[in-house]
Amino acid sequence: MALTLKHIQDTIYIAYKQHGYEKNWNDSGKIGDIAKLGLIITEVSEAIEEIRKPNMNSKNLAFECADIIIRVLNFASRKNINCEIAIKEKHKINMKRGFLHGKDV
């Protein structure tokens, strides 16, 4: 059986809830959503900091990238977004765009 992004998203969200994080973030509305998206930005910042190190560690960078994806999947789960479907649909749209979205090189 192939592992799907939807399965990974569901598994991550179940673990998120089991570890009590949902209770700390059960506020809804725009302020709560902005705070949750801010956590994604924090993970991106950590990846940037890893790249900036004189002796960047590829494994640490990979973990920071994984943290970014995990945060996105958790946010999407809380908003009832199926990332697998959304990524496939958005990819189809992107593939119809011109080279560099029509920008001159």
Secondary structure as the mmCIF struct_conf table of DSSP 4:
data_model
#
loop_
_struct_conf.conf_type_id
_struct_conf.id
_struct_conf.beg_label_comp_id
_struct_conf.beg_label_asym_id
_struct_conf.beg_label_seq_id
_struct_conf.end_label_comp_id
_struct_conf.end_label_asym_id
_struct_conf.end_label_seq_id
HELX_LH_PP_P HELX_LH_PP_P1 ALA A 2 THR A 4
HELX_RH_AL_P HELX_RH_AL_P1 LEU A 5 GLN A 18
TURN_TY1_P TURN_TY1_P1 HIS A 19 GLY A 20
HELX_RH_AL_P HELX_RH_AL_P2 TYR A 21 ASN A 24
TURN_TY1_P TURN_TY1_P2 TRP A 25 TRP A 25
BEND BEND1 GLY A 29 GLY A 29
HELX_RH_AL_P HELX_RH_AL_P3 LYS A 30 ARG A 52
BEND BEND2 LYS A 53 LYS A 53
TURN_TY1_P TURN_TY1_P3 PRO A 54 ASN A 55
HELX_RH_AL_P HELX_RH_AL_P4 SER A 58 ARG A 78
TURN_TY1_P TURN_TY1_P4 LYS A 79 ASN A 80
HELX_RH_AL_P HELX_RH_AL_P5 CYS A 83 MET A 95
TURN_TY1_P TURN_TY1_P5 LYS A 96 LYS A 96
BEND BEND3 ARG A 97 ARG A 97
HELX_LH_PP_P HELX_LH_PP_P2 GLY A 98 GLY A 98
HELX_RH_3T_P HELX_RH_3T_P1 PHE A 99 GLY A 102
#
